[in-house]
Amino acid sequence: QVQLVESGGGLVQAGGSLRLSCAASGRTFSRYAVGWFRQAPGKEREFVGAINWRGSSTYYTDSVKGRFTISRDNAKNMVYLVMNSLKPEDTAVYYCAAGSIPADYYYTQDRYDYWGQGTQVTVSS
């Protein structure tokens, strides 16, 4: 069993930066891919990016490429989402999720077994 807790959200001006953290419990966490998803008000939850279990490969949706970076520290059971050049349209609740998932399915929410409670990110214009 893995439990995930996100932190680091907040209010930031457009063009600013935030670093979200996803803290995991459970000895098997290092074996799982981790995805970041977000849900804006009135919209469906969408894929933001993912990192494989080793931390050697990352994947991003087009709208955040070049601005967001995912990394992980398996020794600390932590995954990070660094968000730069934030835009008002990045405003959402951000979730981390973990699962044993082939890379082709990182975009698929249903493949993730564990989810955090989410952290709010608000970008003001």
TORSELO-477328 format. One line per 5 residues: their letters; for each residue x, y, z of C-alpha. Coordinates in nm, 2 decimals, always signed. Layout:
<rs>
a> X:Y:Z; ...
</rs>
This chain:
<rs>
qvqlv> +0.00:+0.00:+0.00; +0.12:+0.35:-0.09; -0.01:+0.68:+0.04; +0.07:+1.00:-0.14; +0.06:+1.36:+0.00
esggg> +0.11:+1.66:-0.22; +0.23:+1.99:-0.09; +0.37:+2.32:-0.22; +0.07:+2.47:-0.38; -0.03:+2.83:-0.34
lvqag> -0.09:+3.16:-0.51; +0.16:+3.30:-0.75; +0.17:+3.57:-1.01; +0.19:+3.49:-1.38; +0.55:+3.42:-1.48
gslrl> +0.63:+3.29:-1.13; +0.74:+2.95:-1.02; +0.63:+2.69:-0.77; +0.77:+2.35:-0.67; +0.51:+2.08:-0.58
scaas> +0.62:+1.79:-0.37; +0.46:+1.44:-0.36; +0.56:+1.25:-0.05; +0.50:+0.88:-0.05; +0.48:+0.61:+0.22
grtfs> +0.54:+0.25:+0.15; +0.84:+0.05:+0.07; +0.74:-0.03:-0.28; +0.71:+0.33:-0.40; +1.04:+0.33:-0.58
ryavg> +0.90:+0.06:-0.81; +0.62:+0.28:-0.94; +0.59:+0.54:-1.21; +0.45:+0.86:-1.08; +0.22:+1.09:-1.27
wfrqa> +0.11:+1.44:-1.21; -0.25:+1.54:-1.31; -0.45:+1.86:-1.27; -0.81:+1.96:-1.26; -0.92:+2.31:-1.33
pgker> -1.27:+2.44:-1.22; -1.54:+2.30:-1.44; -1.29:+2.08:-1.64; -1.19:+1.72:-1.64; -0.87:+1.61:-1.47
efvga> -0.59:+1.60:-1.72; -0.24:+1.46:-1.75; +0.05:+1.70:-1.68; +0.35:+1.47:-1.68; +0.50:+1.15:-1.55
inwrg> +0.83:+1.00:-1.45; +0.94:+0.64:-1.46; +1.03:+0.44:-1.15; +1.41:+0.50:-1.21; +1.37:+0.87:-1.27
sstyy> +1.55:+0.82:-1.60; +1.26:+0.92:-1.83; +1.00:+1.20:-1.81; +0.70:+1.27:-2.02; +0.50:+1.59:-2.04
tdsvk> +0.18:+1.72:-2.20; +0.25:+1.97:-2.48; +0.12:+2.27:-2.28; +0.38:+2.24:-2.01; +0.68:+2.12:-2.21
grfti> +0.98:+2.35:-2.14; +0.81:+2.50:-1.84; +0.76:+2.21:-1.60; +1.01:+1.95:-1.48; +0.95:+1.63:-1.29
srdna> +1.21:+1.46:-1.08; +1.22:+1.21:-0.80; +1.44:+1.10:-0.51; +1.36:+0.74:-0.44; +1.58:+0.74:-0.13
knmvy> +1.35:+1.00:+0.02; +1.03:+0.86:-0.14; +0.97:+1.20:-0.30; +0.86:+1.32:-0.64; +0.88:+1.69:-0.74
lvmns> +0.71:+1.90:-1.00; +0.89:+2.23:-1.07; +0.67:+2.47:-1.25; +0.82:+2.78:-1.41; +0.67:+3.06:-1.63
lkped> +0.34:+2.99:-1.48; +0.03:+3.11:-1.66; -0.33:+3.17:-1.54; -0.44:+2.87:-1.73; -0.22:+2.65:-1.51
tavyy> -0.46:+2.72:-1.22; -0.59:+2.39:-1.10; -0.57:+2.13:-0.82; -0.27:+1.92:-0.88; -0.25:+1.56:-0.80
caags> +0.02:+1.30:-0.79; -0.05:+0.94:-0.86; +0.15:+0.62:-0.86; +0.13:+0.28:-1.02; +0.30:+0.00:-1.20
ipady> +0.23:+0.13:-1.55; +0.39:+0.08:-1.89; +0.52:+0.41:-2.04; +0.25:+0.40:-2.31; -0.02:+0.44:-2.05
yytqd> +0.13:+0.71:-1.83; -0.14:+0.94:-1.97; -0.42:+0.71:-1.86; -0.56:+0.80:-1.52; -0.73:+0.46:-1.47
rydyw> -0.40:+0.28:-1.47; -0.28:+0.45:-1.16; -0.34:+0.27:-0.83; -0.27:+0.54:-0.57; -0.36:+0.91:-0.56
gqgtq> -0.29:+1.20:-0.34; -0.55:+1.44:-0.21; -0.43:+1.73:-0.43; -0.29:+2.07:-0.38; -0.43:+2.40:-0.51
vtvss> -0.22:+2.61:-0.75; -0.36:+2.95:-0.84; -0.19:+3.17:-1.09; -0.30:+3.54:-1.10; -0.27:+3.75:-1.41
</rs>
